Amino acid sequence: IHARVEAQTPLIGAERRVELHAETAVHLHLVLIVEPRHPEHDLALGLDHADFIAAMAGVAATTSPWEVAAGVLAVIYLLLAIREHPGCWPAAILSSLIYVVLLGEQQLYMEAALQVFYVAMAVYGWWAWQPAAAGGALLVHVWPWRWHAGALLLVGLLSLASGRLLAINTAAALPWLDSFISWASLLATWMVARKVLE
């Protein structure tokens, strides 16, 4: 993260206006998550606290209310899933349904399809986390390393196949990365629904 942040151009232009690019916003969010009060990052980004607030206002101004709602619902899902609360699943369903539309509009077809899968997995997870569904409470457990290796190999092969199909047959914006993220996310979501740790 440090190298990527230092390579960014300052967010504040010559006229003291926020010049926010999508990549800069992503890196800014990563910096906030990793080290929220690190002066080196402020200098690398060309920010002081007032500039930071202006930059965040720029992010908020360019984000649709639907995207904000989907993001908030996804965070609620995550927080409740960490606590193993079955209420995480309705939040996941709503978030995913919003993202289906948003990602489809951006021609990220695999990501949009992934959201449909998330809806199905949320319904399954909601059912599986009910004590009667599993013949008792579903317990958190771990997989042997061989299962992880096989799962990663499968994700790699599926990513190559679907990435090629998307690159040849669609106008997908990022077919290879889109495919990898989709298949890896699919696996991770299934693991959450089954309470597989790791």
N, C-alpha and C positions, 0 to 999 in steps of 0.2 A: 504494500500500500504506500509506503513512504516514497518509493521511486516513482510510482504513478502520480502521486499527489504533487511531488516536486516538479514533474514535467508539465503540470497544468498551467495555463496562462491565468493571470489574475481575473477574478470575476467582475471587477469594477473597471469599466472602460475609461477612456480619457475624459469623457464628459461626466464622470461620476455616476453613470447609469449602470445598472446590473446587466451584464452580458452573460447570460446563462445558456449553456449548451447541455444537451442531455447527458453526455459523458461526464461533464464537470459535476453535474448534480449528483450522479451516481457516486463519484469519487468523494464528494463532499459528505454524502450520507455515510459512506464507509468510514471516513475519518471520524465522524461524530460517534459512530458506534464503537470504534476501536479505542480512540483516545479523545474524549470530548473536550478536554481543556489542555491541549498541548500547543504552546505558543509557536513551536516550530512549524506546525501545520498552518497556523494563521498566516505566518510569514510566507510560507511556500505558496499559499493560495492568494496572497496579496490582500488578506482580510484583517480588519480590526473588528471589534464587536459591533459597531454600527454597520459596517459593510456586511457582516455576517447576517444581521437582521434583515438588511435590504435584499441580500441574496435569497434568504428563506422566503421573503415576501414574493420574490420573483418565481420561486418554485411553486408557491401556493397559487399564484395568479395563473400559472400555466397548467394546473392540474384540474381535471374536471371533477365536479362533485361526485359523480359515479365512481371515479377512480379512488377518491378519498374514502367513500363508503366501503368499497371493496377492500381497500387496504386496512381500514379499521376493523372490519369484520374478520379479516385474516389474522390480525393480531389478537383479537378476542378468541378466535379458534385456537391459536397457538398457546395462549395463556391458560385456557381451560384444558387443553389436551395435556399440557405439562402436569396439571393437577389431576389428570385422569377423570375429569368431569364430563359426562356424556352431553352436556349442553354445548360442547365444542362443535358437535356435528351440525346443528342447525346454522350456526354462524358460518361454517365451512360451505354449506349448501348455498346460502345467500351470496357469499363472496364469490364463489365459483360461477354462479349464474351471471353475475355482473361481468366477471372477467371473460366469459364466453363471448359476450357481445363486444367488449372493448378490444380484445385481441383479434377477433375476426375482422373488425374494422381496420386493424393495422396489418392485415394479411399475414399474421403469425398463426397459420393454420394448425400446426402441431400443438402450439401452446393453447389455442382455443379448444382443440380436441381433448387436450389434457384436462381442461377445466370440466368438460363433460364427464370424464372419468372420475374427477374429484367429487362431483355430485353423486355419482353411483357409489363411490367408496365411502362417502359421508353417510349415505343411507345404510350401507353395510356396516360401517363402524358404529353407527347409532344402535343398530340391532345387536351387533356382536358384543358391545359393551354392556348390554343388559344382562344381569346375572342369570336369568332363566335361559337366555339364548345359548350360552356356552356350557350349560349344565353346571353352573356355578360361576363365580367371578373369573373373568379372563385375567390372567396374571402376566405381569411384565416378565419377559424371558429374553435370552440371548441365543444367537445362532452360532454354530461352529464356524470357524474361519473358512472352511471349504464351501459352505453355503453362500457366504459373502463373495468369495472368489467366483463362484458360478453365476451369482446374480450380476456381478460387475461385467463378466464376460458377455452375458446375455444382453445387458444394457448396451455394451459396445457394439455388438453385432446388429441389434435392432436399430441403433442410431445410424450406423452406416447404411443400412438398407433403406430406412425411411428418409434419411438425408438425401440419398441419391434420387429417390422417387420425387421428393419435393423439388430438388434442384432441376430435374428434367421436366417435370409435368406442371409446375405451378410458378407463380410469381412470388414465392415466399421470400421474405426479406433476408432471413438468415437460416437457410435450410439445415445446415449441419449442426450448428449450435442449438437451434430450435429443437431439432430431433433429440440431441443428447440430453438437454435439460428436461424435455418431456418424458423420455423413458426413465431417466434417473429419478425424476419426481414421482413417476408412477410407482416405481419400486418403493421409494421412501414412504409414500402415502399408504400403500398396502401394509408396509411394516408397522406404521403407526396404528392402523386399524386392527392389526393382530397383536399389538403391544410388544413388538420386537425391539429391544434396546440395541443401540449402535447405529 
